[in-house]
Amino acid sequence: MTNTAISNFAVRSGSDFWLDGYKSMLRFETRNLRSYLTIGLAIQIFLGAVMALMYGFYFGDVDAMQRTFLVTGIPTLALVPIGFVRREW
């Protein structure tokens, strides 16, 4: 028994091979998570809007400097729940 098919096999390596594999993996993951990404984006937009309203009622009148910190911090805080979500395969 000879292993001619195995001996003619060339091992690919290098940055081009790595980049092609990475692109293939990203394409697979985005197609696999397409429905989750759309609902996740909608939930994050909703959470950001609700948090902005909540902080507006909670703090009341604030000056321009405090508003700047609130406007930049609310979207960041809306991203925190993404870390709490664990998806089971």
Order of alpha helices (4+ residues) and beta strands (2+ residues): alpha-alpha-alpha-alpha
